[in-house]
Amino acid sequence: MLFTLTFDVTYTNGGRDTVKTRPATDVAFERKFDRTLASLFMSAPFPKDGEEPDTAAFGRWFGETFRTEWTYFLAHHAARTSLPFDEWIETVDAIEWRFGERVDPTQPGPSAS
């Protein structure tokens, strides 16, 4: 299973935006940082179905695993903004992560035709 990531972005001007990753975001990340997103999440302490999440363990894992730039890069790409990254990041006040729904890559998506 794959996950979509959702970012709640708060801008310095008080504006807010919610953006979600998509396949193009994943590929852009992998090309830029030469790392797969899947490999980063393989060791994450996600709860099993029916279990309560261990937020402390997840916080430690996240803090030790992710570079700050990776988070902002993913949100920037997901936002589909025309601003270059360095300009866009100057407008950001805060970003909050949310893990979205699980995506089953074996299920067919909508047809392109």
N, C-alpha and C positions, 0 to 999 in steps of 0.2 A: 504494500500500500504506500502511496505517496501522500503528502500533505500539501494543501495550499496554505500559504502564510498570509495573514492579514495584518496590515500596519495601520494604526490610528495615528495620523500625523497632525501635530499642532504647529502652526506657523507663528513666527514672531509678530505678525500683524493680527493675531487672534483667530485667524481662519483655521478650519479643521478639514481634514480629508481622510477617508478610509480607502485604502487601496489593497488589492490582492495580487499575489504573484500568479504567474501563468507560465506555460512552458518556455516562452521566449525569455522570461526573467531567469529561469533556471539555467538555460543555455548561456545567456550573457554572463551570469555569475561564474559558471564553470570555465568559460573562455578567458575571462579577465583574471581570475585568481588561480586557475589551473588546479581546482579542487572540485569534487562533486558534492552537491548538497546532500545527496544520499549518504555519503561517507561521514559527513558531519553529524547526521542524525542517527546513525546506526548505534551509537553508544548512549544515546539520550535515555534517561530514566523515565520513559513514558509509562503511565499506569496501564495495567492490563484491564480488559473489560470488567467492569464492576468494582474495580479498586479505586480508592481515593488517590489523587496525585500527591506525590511527595514534593511539595513546592520548594522545600529547602534543598533537597537533592538536585532538583531540576535547576534551581538558581545557581548552585555551585557548578553544575555541569555547563550551563550556559555561559557563566562568567569565565570559565577556564577554556572554553572552546571557541567562542566567537570573537573576532576582532570587531571593534566598533564600526570600522569602515564597511564591513560586510553587511551589517544591518542597514546602514544608510544607503549603500549601493542597491540592495534589493528593493528598498522602499522607493528610491529614485526611479529605478527602472519600472517598477510596478505602477508608479504614478503617471507614466507616459507623458512626462512634461517635456517641453521643448528647451527648457533651461539646461545648460550644461551642468554637470554634477557639482562643480565647485561653486557655481552661482546659486544653485538650488539649496545646497546645504547651509548656506548663509541665511536662508529664509526660514529654516527649521528650528523650532524651539524644543520639541520633544517628539519622540516616537515610542509608541507602545506596541509590543508584539501580541498577536493572538494567533494561535494555531487554528486553522480552519478545518473544514471537513476533510475526511479521508477521501482520497481519489483512488479508485480501483482501475489501474491502467489496462486491465484485461477486458473491461466493459467498453463496448463501442460508444463513441461520442456521436455528436450530430454529424450528418453527412455534409460534405462540402458542396454537393451538387444540389 
